[in-house]
Structure formats: structure tokens, C-alpha cells
Amino acid sequence: MNPYEKIKELTKENGISVRELEKRLGFSNGYFSKWKTVSPNSEGLAKVSDYFGVSIDYLLDREKKPSLAEKHGVFAFDGEPVTDEEVEFLKSVLAAKRATENK
């Protein structure tokens, strides 16, 4: 998978368009589409990496994306591995708790 396809995947997962990412990171329209055929530069890779919290190696398809459990440092509960779905559930519970506390 090339870096542009990785960006498309990440933007879709995060509910934004590639164009919106270009705007947020200060790049011109179509900046990332060039990555379909041309090697990306280090500045662009670094900005995307920082924005999504992934490594440059991930963007270059040299490593797998960490699971949500790995990303958040939760690997097991009660001796059983924590799934991505369980991490999402825990995040939603915490968000609801914080929302009620801030009222």
C-alpha cells in the first residue's frame, strides 16, 4: 500500500476527507494525491504521522498499525487480551462520565 492509500485509510477512519487533512496541515489542494506516484517528502510524512499518531514507518507500509489497545497501553484485563471493540467501549464510557461531570 502506498502512502496515499494509507492516508485515505486514516482519513476515512477519522471521518475527514483527504482535502480536509490537507487544509488542516497547511498543504495545497491535491498535495497528497502526488504521493500515488512520487515519493513523499519528510515534512509531509512527519506532519501526517504526528496528526494521526502513527509512525512514518507505518505510512511507508514498513510496519503494521498498532491496535487501539496497544496505542492506549491497555493489553489485558482479568487475564484476557483487550479487543479494539472493548477499547472503543471504554472510551465511550469515559466520554459520557466526563460529559456529566462538566455539566
Residue frames relative to the residue before (quaternion, step in Angstrom):
aa qw qx qy qz dx dy dz
M 1.0000 0.0000 0.0000 0.0000 0.00 0.00 0.00
N 0.3476 -0.7479 0.5230 0.2152 3.60 -0.81 0.95
P 0.7036 -0.4818 0.3068 0.4228 3.61 -1.22 0.38
Y 0.6226 0.5358 -0.3584 0.4437 3.62 0.99 -0.69
E 0.6566 0.5006 -0.3146 0.4682 3.60 0.94 -0.82
K 0.6121 0.5349 -0.3407 0.4725 3.59 1.08 -0.70
I 0.6570 0.5024 -0.3114 0.4679 3.58 0.97 -0.85
K 0.6277 0.5257 -0.3356 0.4659 3.58 0.97 -0.80
E 0.6498 0.5189 -0.3063 0.4633 3.57 0.98 -0.86
L 0.6870 0.4894 -0.2767 0.4604 3.59 0.89 -0.95
T 0.6577 0.4952 -0.3243 0.4658 3.58 0.95 -0.81
K 0.6307 0.5294 -0.3319 0.4603 3.58 0.99 -0.79
E 0.6561 0.5164 -0.3006 0.4609 3.59 0.93 -0.91
N 0.7546 0.3837 -0.1927 0.4962 3.57 1.09 -0.71
G 0.5185 -0.7062 0.3770 0.3005 3.56 1.27 0.28
I 0.6145 0.4895 -0.3896 0.4807 3.57 1.04 0.70
S 0.4908 -0.6402 0.4969 0.3199 3.55 -1.26 0.33
V 0.6398 -0.4934 0.4102 0.4230 3.54 -1.29 0.29
R 0.6314 0.5376 -0.3284 0.4522 3.59 0.99 -0.82
E 0.6454 0.5115 -0.3226 0.4666 3.58 0.97 -0.83
L 0.6284 0.5200 -0.3340 0.4724 3.60 1.01 -0.75
E 0.6259 0.5321 -0.3389 0.4586 3.59 0.96 -0.83
K 0.6563 0.5070 -0.3104 0.4648 3.60 0.94 -0.86
R 0.6850 0.5070 -0.2895 0.4359 3.56 0.83 -1.03
L 0.7401 0.3956 -0.2233 0.4959 3.57 1.06 -0.72
G 0.5381 -0.6714 0.3762 0.3437 3.59 1.29 0.07
F 0.4968 0.6434 -0.4367 0.3854 3.58 1.15 0.56
S 0.5681 -0.6039 0.4411 0.3436 3.56 -1.21 0.51
N 0.6570 -0.4985 0.3989 0.4009 3.52 -1.33 0.41
G 0.8095 0.2447 -0.1955 0.4966 3.59 -0.83 0.98
Y 0.3612 0.7635 -0.4732 0.2505 3.58 1.30 0.00
F 0.7414 0.4240 -0.2431 0.4599 3.58 0.77 -1.02
S 0.5787 0.5951 -0.3970 0.3917 3.63 1.06 -0.52
K 0.5649 0.5917 -0.3820 0.4300 3.60 1.18 -0.47
W 0.6093 0.5870 -0.3399 0.4107 3.57 1.18 -0.58
K 0.4727 0.6553 -0.4521 0.3778 3.59 1.25 -0.01
T 0.8210 0.2096 -0.0689 0.5265 3.56 1.04 -0.81
V 0.7337 0.3596 -0.2011 0.5402 3.59 1.20 -0.49
S 0.5283 -0.6244 0.4668 0.3363 3.58 -1.00 0.75
P 0.4474 -0.7006 0.4838 0.2738 3.60 -0.87 0.91
N 0.4508 -0.6696 0.5093 0.2985 3.55 -1.20 0.49
S 0.6678 -0.5420 0.3418 0.3787 3.55 -1.23 0.49
E 0.6130 0.5538 -0.3598 0.4337 3.62 1.03 -0.70
G 0.6801 0.4872 -0.2892 0.4652 3.56 0.86 -0.94
L 0.6446 0.5193 -0.3153 0.4642 3.56 0.95 -0.87
A 0.6649 0.5128 -0.3042 0.4499 3.58 0.91 -0.91
K 0.6634 0.5039 -0.3129 0.4562 3.59 0.92 -0.86
V 0.6652 0.4857 -0.3047 0.4783 3.59 0.94 -0.86
S 0.6275 0.5472 -0.3213 0.4512 3.56 0.99 -0.88
D 0.6821 0.4755 -0.2793 0.4802 3.59 0.88 -0.94
Y 0.6489 0.5436 -0.3224 0.4237 3.59 0.90 -0.91
F 0.7897 0.3212 -0.1582 0.4982 3.58 0.83 -0.98
G 0.4254 -0.7213 0.4587 0.2972 3.59 1.22 -0.15
V 0.5225 0.5765 -0.4438 0.4447 3.55 1.04 0.84
S 0.5515 -0.6168 0.4401 0.3488 3.55 -1.23 0.34
I 0.6058 -0.5234 0.4446 0.4018 3.54 -1.26 0.33
D 0.6038 0.5538 -0.3561 0.4493 3.59 1.04 -0.68
Y 0.6214 0.5206 -0.3493 0.4699 3.60 1.03 -0.69
L 0.6641 0.5087 -0.3096 0.4520 3.60 0.89 -0.90
L 0.7109 0.4231 -0.2414 0.5073 3.56 1.13 -0.68
D 0.4718 -0.7162 0.3957 0.3285 3.57 1.37 0.25
R 0.4486 0.6834 -0.4579 0.3493 3.55 1.04 0.80
E 0.7741 0.1358 -0.1270 0.6051 3.58 1.31 0.02
K 0.5394 -0.6204 0.4595 0.3361 3.53 -1.23 0.49
K 0.5452 -0.5944 0.4759 0.3506 3.54 -1.23 0.47
P 0.4469 -0.6887 0.4837 0.3033 3.61 -0.83 0.86
S 0.5198 -0.6071 0.4874 0.3518 3.55 -1.12 0.61
L 0.6554 -0.4977 0.3729 0.4286 3.59 -1.22 0.29
A 0.6211 0.5434 -0.3443 0.4477 3.57 1.02 -0.76
E 0.6650 0.4827 -0.3039 0.4822 3.59 0.93 -0.85
K 0.6511 0.5386 -0.3121 0.4342 3.57 0.95 -0.91
H 0.7626 0.3576 -0.1853 0.5063 3.58 1.02 -0.85
G 0.5306 -0.6772 0.3857 0.3332 3.58 1.26 0.14
V 0.5599 0.5540 -0.4088 0.4609 3.61 1.19 0.42
F 0.0550 -0.8449 0.5320 -0.0019 3.56 -0.38 1.19
A 0.8113 0.0022 0.0304 0.5838 3.58 1.04 -0.69
F 0.0703 -0.7523 0.6523 0.0602 3.51 -1.29 0.48
D 0.8407 0.0080 -0.0510 0.5391 3.55 -0.80 1.02
G 0.7131 -0.4846 0.2392 0.4466 3.54 1.05 0.83
E 0.6608 0.4718 -0.3024 0.4994 3.61 1.28 0.01
P 0.5378 -0.6163 0.4552 0.3516 3.62 -1.02 0.68
V 0.3894 -0.7006 0.5514 0.2314 3.56 -1.10 0.76
T 0.3209 -0.7550 0.5440 0.1765 3.58 -0.87 0.99
D 0.6478 -0.4948 0.3966 0.4222 3.58 -1.27 0.28
E 0.6294 0.5397 -0.3378 0.4454 3.59 1.01 -0.77
E 0.6529 0.5021 -0.3126 0.4731 3.58 1.02 -0.77
V 0.6180 0.5260 -0.3447 0.4718 3.59 1.03 -0.71
E 0.6455 0.5119 -0.3194 0.4683 3.61 0.94 -0.87
F 0.6371 0.5245 -0.3213 0.4646 3.59 0.98 -0.83
L 0.6644 0.5010 -0.3042 0.4638 3.57 0.90 -0.92
K 0.6295 0.5271 -0.3320 0.4645 3.58 1.02 -0.77
S 0.6708 0.4913 -0.3105 0.4607 3.61 0.94 -0.83
V 0.6224 0.5268 -0.3394 0.4689 3.61 1.04 -0.71
L 0.6688 0.4926 -0.3001 0.4689 3.58 0.93 -0.87
A 0.6338 0.5242 -0.3312 0.4624 3.58 0.99 -0.78
A 0.6553 0.4992 -0.3126 0.4730 3.61 0.95 -0.83
K 0.6415 0.5235 -0.3221 0.4591 3.58 0.95 -0.84
R 0.6827 0.4820 -0.2883 0.4675 3.57 0.87 -0.92
A 0.6254 0.5393 -0.3392 0.4505 3.58 1.04 -0.73
T 0.6832 0.4680 -0.2988 0.4743 3.60 0.94 -0.78
E 0.6350 0.5316 -0.3291 0.4538 3.59 1.10 -0.63
N 0.7045 0.4748 -0.2586 0.4597 3.59 1.08 -0.68
K 0.5287 0.6354 -0.4195 0.3751 3.61 1.21 0.05
